[in-house]
Amino acid sequence: MTSGSMKKAILITAMVMALPATGIAAESNNSAYSFANNWPTHYVFDDGTDLGLSLKYQYDVDRFSNDDGRLDNAQTNRRKELGFYLKEKGVYDAIVAYDLQAKAWLDTYLRVQSKAFLGSDVGAFRFGFSKTLVGFEGNTSTGATTFLESALPTQAIYASRRIGVDWALERPHYLIDAGYYSGGDLNGDSDGHMVAGRVAWMPVNHAGEVIHLGVSASRETPDGTTDGRSIYTPPGARLRARPEAGLAARLIDSGNLVPTDHIDRLGLEGLWIHGPWSLQGEYLSASVKLANGRPDYDASGYYAFASWVVTGESRSYSSGNVGDVKPKSPYGALELAVRYSELDLNDGAVLGGHERDWTVGANWYINRYLKLQANYVHAQSDRRGLSVDPNVVEIRAQIQF
């Protein structure tokens, strides 16, 4: 680690570590505690219009061993996301967000509630650039994940964001989503169109007690592209994953699958929350239909994890997905978790590789805005007869509001 990086890491950690002192002061000063947990990041007008600023900053330190020299130790900014939102409860919400680290657009959309305009609730309609529907973990905010990085199948199969329109009908015990996306994304990639749908059933759904079961599916038809030099790139697909460390190189990779006619994705998802305990799992598959008579390519994977909030809080849940733990103590909340994930990218002549990862993690939710995370990952990968089984230690400091 360079001297500059070391100073930056120490500064961020010191800032984060200092916050409990504010919480401790709450025992004698309620206003100080209130400020620590309610930063003035937005303003609500008299008519209920809410104008606010959103920010997510993450700094990661990754260390690798037993990797045959294929992975380099790294420490840097993981995300630097800045956004603005405008909303009125029960009427509409709009957001514009950008990641200054990746130099990429994030959620940028307008969503309207039908009841405010039609007089009856037939769902919410969203227009713009937003996350696609297949992938439970993929639709979880990257600031609210239990582990630092998404599981192997989420990385490889989840389709991320697209430009389009979607509809969501939410009820206490079920959720129905449908979307149509066309024109790629705001970052100039993923040309083509997609249709997607998701259904979830929540037989138990109240604070601290949740059972969620869901299924989702999509079909994407990519388009070829022609750049400014009149060079044509045929439509294609590529599935790959890192060893659940955001600063690592990828160990398994299908390579470019061209020309692609369409991609079918399927997801099965489950969640159980019982007080401080929770279980979550997901199965994802992708079937790539290749053109010109080439055989289809199929890939699949799954993950399962368990978590325990030692301090007694529950993972939060709303609108068909999970959020961060909200601490009840001035000292914050502590969560421990373990995950197993597996991804198979081998099919026929395509030897993309096979990987299995075990991850153990600890999260300290200092307050609503500050979180420290630590993960240990043991990965086992094999691609074209080459086995690489790295051990990863990764730490993250996060500020989010």
Steps between C-alpha positions, in 0.01 A plus 500: 500500500641840406544774757212698346266200498594416857421853615168494317401166651596618850304825455183321386523241777562765764200701380277194508633386840439844649126488445416276799619783723211703366268214585644466850437868555136427437465359848519857623414690186207377292550768236853376428375144457216620278744687275730195474209293370317767300744696291343799319537356149158604369232765538123444514285788377164593650312314225690177575747522212832349609821623334819322595858400434615137494859388541679167525874484559687174549873445553628142471821322599547153344781254581557172312700186576540152349413651160805394293577866440181558298343754737656827613445652843302821463345785693294774340158661475240236417210738437453878496130542424321834500131552436206735542139409555161670504191325632157537648377204700224309325533708183841473331874469550783592266874443529818573308819321614856461369803299616806725479731203561371279217404802289161343443136604531290331767124517572354788300123478480154635578249278681134593545236342726180423312268580791603866498401536134232237440329495838566127552821309569592291198873517568798725442641585157869578458661661194871537439821317592457242776591150613357205310281248678686167497725479806405545866849589623560705185206722591628554853671836546879464484511695825271253679655164411590260782833421329740739330434356155223314321509122480648328194172434310374855556818643350484280192129481421327812636441747214541824701320814373325578174295788354131420495173493692382268774187447706480378859192398693578465869272351762577387857529134395601508135688702241473499120753675274520524122740698284590579141843644422631629169796704384771362725618711794606855578866398485480414129505122546260203478317600183185298436176436684373288788173388656499388864264400777513416869248363748557471875282356778542615859277283726667663802585868468542727799790659683752238605299209358513434124459207264561595136487261203538622144559410138613721212577461131614711207588481132761739363565544127828688456579711195826536317672840504693711253755745638617834360754322278220293338626186674215259570492290817249214489254446786652296778497388860772446760465344846779534757565556869762617747577295815252717696757777537436819305869583448597153371544368147243250369587133532220352286370645173288364214672730253305681230206295373426632150282537311222479760136481401353532851567432869245342733551558872321328789514574871363324810530686831426443865534697824417423863538756779422406859611768743881521486529186284465481123554263210522608136557304181469529125538288186579671170538360150568643156442329167673669206348420161775539241436580134636332187420149622742504793391297806333680789705589808360449851642623830364488853588557862363553846584638841366463853588693812408535865536806718466578870471854636676453832355818651142382440377717212347356181593550138255747346264403219262697277367501144626149432862548602733537797677801649758573765465423867389810692687525831300554820800561725738797514775243446352378173408150386722199430419232239681173424438302179619203296434432128563221250476571126564300187509581128549269202598665171599177324267380227597299195793657319488811720733444796424809705590336830344386825536678833388443860544765771459500878472843663476600865424859587447750779316832473498784751208736433621802693185698426265551207777648287827332593601136465819296527519158330756220501494180293719193469452306175638158412454443127551183297507551125585283203513613140646301212687277745656792692401508868532821701381492862563844650431619852371856521482741793305815422392801707264783412413833659171645373315829532149507353197724520 
